[in-house]
Amino acid sequence: MIARRRWHRGLFIAAGAYNIGWAVYSILDPQWLFRFAAMPLGNYPAVFACLAMVIGLYGVLYLDVARRPDAGWLVVAVGLTGKVLGPIGMMWLVLSGAWAPRAMVLCVTNDVVWWIPFLLYLHDAWPRFRMGS
């Protein structure tokens, strides 16, 4: 059985609920980030709403990890990869002047806060994969 199983279950219930809640809000108001960052409104809000849908689907996957924490390492590894690559892309947008620095709130709340908990989970879950259980 995975170490810290109960903690990981709570973590992924929180991650799943957060992602689904963020997605619902962003689908209903796909211009919120642009207003928050004092940037011009997006020309294609449906693109942001589509991104929100994908984030919401990750939420469903995180809820499945909460349900079966011994078997969720691949979902979490893919999720963490996105949570690292997203801020890299955001930094490029901010440093190039394409996006306002305030838009980085997106990466702080959706990505950076999850790095350590996801890494801890992978630390605990990875040996189970190597052992083939």
C-alpha angles and dihedrals in degrees: 000000000000118000116252089015094162092049092049091050090054091045094054094043086056093044092048094047091046093051094046092046092047090049095051091049093046093047090051093044109022092169096059095101093050092050092045092051092044090239127140111276115265117264091220110037090171088071091059090045089052090052087051090053090055091048089051091052089053085055090058089050091050089053087054090052087053089052094047108020093167091064105039104086096108094051091048093046090053091044092050091048089057090046089057098041094046094062090046089057091044091052089053091051092048096043091048090052093241093117133031118252090241088068087072087082083085092063095041094054100033100036123008097052089057099050099089097040091048091047090050090051091049090049089055097039102041097075089056089059093048091051090053095236 
